[in-house]
């Protein structure tokens, strides 16, 4: 198994990714991480996370879609309709007219 190691250099500082260790289980991974990243007191704390437990977040809002910042450029009704269309729940919307 592959484990990701995060270390904190000094108390109060954020944890940073230090690297990865390959180990058969969590107990060995902890020993390897302590040996590689804590042996010379370069870290005050370590976090050990199995790579399979890390969740990637790949979708972010469009940084140029800033209509919500302008008073005249944001229509909540339009945004709700678009969201309902994407979710396939247009017919369930309050006040939705039947187009048949």
C-alpha positions as MATLAB code, in Angstrom:
seq = 'XXXXXXXXXXXXXXXXXXXXXXXXXXXXXXXXXXXXXXXXXXXXXXXXXXXXXXXXXXXXXXXXXXXXXXXXXXXXXXXXXXXXXXXXXXXXXXXXXXXX';
ca = [
       0.000    0.000    0.000;
       1.055    3.580   -0.589;
       0.716    6.111    2.223;
       1.027    9.888    1.917;
       2.974   11.647    4.684;
       2.309   15.216    5.803;
       4.614   16.923    8.278;
       4.571   19.978   10.484;
       7.967   21.626   10.985;
       7.020   23.756   14.015;
       3.959   23.987   16.246;
       1.318   26.267   14.756;
       2.548   25.929   11.180;
       0.420   24.207    8.536;
       1.078   20.605    7.568;
       2.824   20.143    4.223;
       3.084   17.087    2.019;
       6.440   15.467    2.741;
       6.285   12.454    0.467;
       5.057    8.888    0.195;
       5.985    5.601    1.798;
       5.223    2.105    0.557;
       4.382   -0.382    3.286;
       2.356   -3.580    3.692;
       0.159   -2.021    6.409;
      -0.402    1.092    8.500;
       1.894   -0.010   11.330;
       4.894   -0.398    9.020;
       3.994    2.839    7.223;
       4.098    4.675   10.551;
       7.555    3.251   11.326;
       8.838    4.174    7.845;
       7.365    7.691    8.086;
       8.908    8.277   11.514;
      12.267    7.062   10.201;
      12.203    9.171    7.049;
      10.544   12.384    8.249;
      10.949   12.498   12.029;
      14.306   10.919   12.819;
      16.324   14.156   12.871;
      13.626   16.229   14.629;
      12.803   18.089   11.403;
       9.105   17.530   12.156;
       7.075   18.050   15.314;
       4.042   16.130   13.993;
       3.240   13.745   11.146;
      -0.007   12.784    9.435;
      -0.188    9.469    7.629;
      -2.983    8.861    5.100;
      -3.515    5.844    2.869;
      -3.514    7.057   -0.728;
      -6.796    5.222   -1.347;
      -8.421    7.412    1.332;
      -7.466   10.680   -0.384;
     -10.303   12.248   -2.355;
      -9.488   14.380   -5.376;
     -11.596   17.447   -6.060;
     -11.253   18.214   -9.741;
     -14.222   20.467  -10.531;
     -14.023   24.121   -9.611;
     -16.346   26.961  -10.605;
     -15.371   28.979  -13.631;
     -13.250   31.848  -12.332;
     -14.575   34.112  -15.078;
     -18.237   33.450  -14.227;
     -18.427   36.351  -11.770;
     -21.989   37.469  -12.541;
     -22.940   37.045   -8.896;
     -20.738   40.057   -8.079;
     -22.720   42.421  -10.288;
     -26.177   43.611   -9.288;
     -27.465   43.631  -12.867;
     -25.842   40.387  -13.988;
     -27.255   37.778  -11.631;
     -30.686   36.285  -12.083;
     -31.574   33.726   -9.440;
     -34.536   32.484  -11.511;
     -32.287   31.806  -14.509;
     -29.667   30.060  -12.356;
     -32.316   27.894  -10.664;
     -33.843   26.923  -14.010;
     -30.395   25.970  -15.370;
     -29.655   23.916  -12.244;
     -33.016   22.135  -12.485;
     -32.408   21.376  -16.172;
     -29.026   19.852  -15.322;
     -30.608   17.806  -12.527;
     -33.535   16.772  -14.713;
     -36.110   18.174  -12.284;
     -37.582   20.967  -14.434;
     -41.118   19.491  -14.225;
     -40.960   19.494  -10.417;
     -40.162   23.198  -10.180;
     -42.817   25.382   -8.552;
     -44.695   27.339  -11.192;
     -43.314   25.206  -14.048;
     -45.685   25.371  -16.984;
     -46.674   22.276  -18.915;
     -45.400   22.662  -22.504;
     -47.674   19.945  -23.948;
];
